[in-house]
Amino acid sequence: MRQEYHITSLVVHAAPSAVAQITADIETLAGADIHAISDQAKFVVTLEGESQASILKNIEAINALNGVLSSSLIYHQVEPVEEKSEETP
């Protein structure tokens, strides 16, 4: 099976009263990073993972958080993971 590396970015819009809890919840997701939070309670989030399924699982988890109003997928990239041979240092 071919190994892949996925990276996705999202803008997540939240209720202002839920920013602290949503921040804490997103930080618990494997491969999730928050890069910015605006005064309008919008988050810039990246998700990284080994499969499209892992990315979708995290997107669904974010959308299910109390106080999340919407999320918009901004970018998604898939790169093959090159396996190192015994000859490669």
N, C-alpha and C positions, 0 to 999 in steps of 0.2 A: 504494500500500500504506500502511496506517495504521501510524504509528510508535508504539511503546509503550516504557514504562520499567517494569522489573520490580525489585522488591526482596523478598528472602526472608530469613528468619532461621532459624537452625538451632541446636540443641544437639548438639554432637559429644562423644561419650564415648570416651576414649582410654586405652590402657594407660599408667600413670604413667611407665614407663621411656621412652616414646616422645614425651612432651610437647614436648621441644625440637625434635625433627625434624619433628613434625607442625606445630608453630608455623611453622617455616621454610617448609615446603611450602605451607601455606595462604596465607602471605604472598606467594607467587609467583603465585597465581591472580588474573587480572584481575577486578576488581570485588569481591574478597573482603576483608573486614575482620574481625579478631578483636577483640572488645570486652571479653572477660573470660575468665580461665582459673581454675577453682576448684582447691582442694587435692585434690579427687577426680578431677582430670584431665578435667573437663568444660569445653568451650569454648562460648562464645556467639559465633556467627559470623553476619555478614550478607553476602549476595551481591546485587550489583546488576548489571543488564544490560539489553540492548536487546530480548531475546527470551526466551521460555520455554526455548528450546533452549540458550541460553548459561547459564541458571541450572542446568538439568539436567546440562549438561556439567560444571559445577563441583561439583555435588553428587556426581556419579559419581566425579569425581577425588578428592574428599575421602574417599568411602567406600572407595576403592581404596588409600588410603595405609596402609602398614604401621603397625600399632598402633592404628588406628581400630577400635573395637569396635562402635559404632553411631552413627547420626545420626538426629535427629528434626526434621522440619519443624515449625516453630512458627507461622510467619506467611508469607503471600505476598500481595503487592498488585501490581496492574497499573494503571498510569495512562497515558492517552494523552499523547503528546508533541505539544503544539500547535506547528504551524509558524508562523513569523512571516511576515507579509505584508510587502510593500515599504512599506506605509503604517504599519506598527507600528514605533515607535521602538525 
